[in-house]
Amino acid sequence: MKFTREDLIKICETAVVPFRNWNNRDSYSAQVNVDSVYKGLKAGVKFTIEATQNVIWIYFKKPTKKQKDILYDFCLPIDSIEDYFAEFGYDSEMFTGYGIDWNESYLIGYLPTTKRLEEADGEDWY
């Protein structure tokens, strides 16, 4: 499967799921991961991909200083821990996940395929 940067950005935008629709304790982590991938793609970081039927693995190269400076200018509207706590008023292990640490040498993220998103029909794809 071949994907352009624009294809992957569109997948990131489509993969955002409101927390009320999450059904897995790792759903928040998956959302944070999608946001990290989006940042790298929008900042122009070079990458390679490996795709399966359900997952697109994205291996980013080390970002340049200029790319690092703008990575955090790009954000998806993922629900935050604060939204969850305001709604439900208690702590949860669901909110663990940090996304890609752009200072590390291992820069890998993943996205659902469009097939997986279509099957989820707007619900939690994780």
HELIX and SHEET records of a PDB file:
HELIX    1   1 ARG A    5  THR A   14  1                                  10    
HELIX    2   2 PHE A   19  ASN A   21  5                                   3    
HELIX    3   3 SER A   27  LYS A   42  1                                  16    
HELIX    4   4 LYS A   65  ILE A   70  1                                   6    
HELIX    5   5 LEU A   71  ASP A   73  5                                   3    
HELIX    6   6 ILE A   81  PHE A   88  1                                   8    
HELIX    7   7 THR A  114  ALA A  120  1                                   7    
SHEET    1   A 3 PHE A  47  ALA A  51  0                                        
SHEET    2   A 3 VAL A  55  PHE A  60 -1                                        
SHEET    3   A 3 ILE A 108  PRO A 112 -1                                        
END                                                                             
